[in-house]
Amino acid sequence: MLASGKGARFLASGGQGHKLHALLNGKSVLERTLDAVRASGLPWHLEDAGHPGMGDSIAAAVRATSGANGWLILPGDLPLVQPETLFAVATALKAGGIVVPVHACATKPERGHPVGFPVQYREALLALSGDKGAVGILRQADCKELPVNDPGVVADVDTVEALEQLSERLRSGGLLVRDGQ
């Protein structure tokens, strides 16, 4: 799980402090995401060393988990992702190839996170740096899209407005919520 970013867009939108520490209906964005990760039952690693870009964060996380058979790359600002979705991506990853969850929203299907990378992408992931994350790898690879009924795969917190919208949708029951959250 990636938690190294500066959250510049959130701060520029009027946010006070880091977006991962912002409260979403009484619980921090990061804790909500971690709750899903823990509930999935999958092994995990939190990369929060403050790297200069998402690519650097991914490379550091892969280095820290070098014995893994694959990786689910999950930004820490997806507080409503469901544990079942994490498990489904990990399961689909066993068949080989990169796995991208896709949520069919009202307007069009939308790719989200976590993106699953099998072990054969280790060297490419280790070579990442900068702000683009793994976009270059995804553009060159044949990715398997995994349809999911989880709006949390695309519900990230990049701005204060996004945080407020998620909060309202949670209060009104417009998003799935894990038990006890």
N, C-alpha and C positions, 0 to 999 in steps of 0.2 A: 504494500500500500504506500502510495506516494504522499508525503506531507512536507515536502521541502520548499515548495514555492513561496514566493513573497506575497502573493495575493494582491498584486498591484491594481488590478481592475476593481477589486472590491474596495480598496482604499480610495481609489480615484472616484468611485461612485458615492463616497461619503461614509464608508465604513469606518468604525472605530476599532482599531486593533486588527489582528489577523482573522481572516474569514473562517479558518478552521476552529477558532475559539469563539466565534459568534454563536449566540444561542438561537436554537430553532425549537420553539415551544418548550423552553426550559432545559434543553440539553445541547451541548456544543455540537457543531457540525461534525467535528472529528470523532467525538464519542459515539455519535449515531452511526457513522460509517464503520467504526471499530466494532460496534455491537453486531452489525451484520456479518462482518468478517469472522468474529468469534463464533457466532451462531451457525456459520456454515460448516464448522468442523474441519475446515481445511487448514493446513499449516500456513503460517503467514509471517511476514516481516514488515515492520514499519520503517520506512526510509524518511527520516526527518532531520538530516544533517545540514540542511540549508544550502543545497547545491545551486549553482548559478542558473541552470535550466532543467526542463523536464527530461531531456535526453541524458544529462549528467545524473539525475536522480534515478532513472531507469537503470543506467549502467552500474551505478553504485549498489542498487538493490539486487541486481543479478550477481554481481561480485560477492555480495554478502550471503547469497543463497546458491552458491556455485554447484552444490550437489543436487539441486532440484532437477526434476524431469521435465519441467516446464514452468511457466509463470503466468499468473493473471495480473495484468497491470491495472491497478485501480487507484485513480486519484482520490485523495482524502475528502474532496468536496462533493461527494455523492451520498448524502446522508440518508437517502431513502431506498438505496439499492437493497434488494431482498437477498437473504442468505441462500434461498433456493436458486436464485439466478447465478450466484457465485458457484454453487455446486454444479449447476447445469452446464456452465461454461467449462468448468474443470472436467466434467464427464465427457463433454464433446471434444475436448482437447486430446483425450486419449486416442481418438480415431486418427489423429495427425492433422497437420495444417493449422494455420492461424484461425482462431474462432472469434467472431465479433458478434456480440448480442445486438439484436435489432428490435426496437419497440415500434409497433405499428400504431402511430398516433393518428389523430383525426385528419391531418393534412397529407402526410406521407410517412412511410417507414423511416425511422431514424436510427443510425448506428450509435452505439453507446459504449459503456465500460462495465465490467472489466474486459479488456481484450486479452485473449489467451494465446500465448506463444509456446510452441513445443520446443524441446531441447535443441533441435537443429538450428534454431535462431540465436543460440547463446552468443556466438561471436559477433553477430550483427548487433545484438542488444548491448553487449559490452563496449562496442565501438561508438555508441550514441553520445552526443553532446549537444549543447545548445537548447533553444526553446521549442523546437519542433517535435520533441518526443520521438515516437516511433513511426511517424507519418511516412517517412521515406521507405521504411520496410513494408508498410501496409500497401503502398502504391505499387511496389514491385512484386508482391506476393499474391497468390490466389487464396483469398480469404473465404472461409466458410461463414455465412451469416446464420446465426441462431435466433430464430424468432422467439421473443420472450414477452410475456404479459406483465411487464414490470416497468412502469414509467420512471422508476428510480435510476435506471441505467442512463437516462438522459437529463435527469433533474439535478444539475450541478449548481453550486453557489459561487457565481463569479462576481455578482454585484449585490448591493443592498436590496435593490428591487427584486432580484431573483430570490433572495432569502425571504423577503416579505411575501412573495407569491407562494413559495413553498409552505410558509407558515400558514397562510390563509387556506391553501388547499388541504393541508393537514387538518386544520380546525373544521373545515366543511366536509371532510371525508372524501375529498377529491383524489386522494392518493392512497395506495395501500400502505398500511403501517404495521410494523412488526408488533407482536404482542408486548404489552407493557411500555410502549413508547408513544 
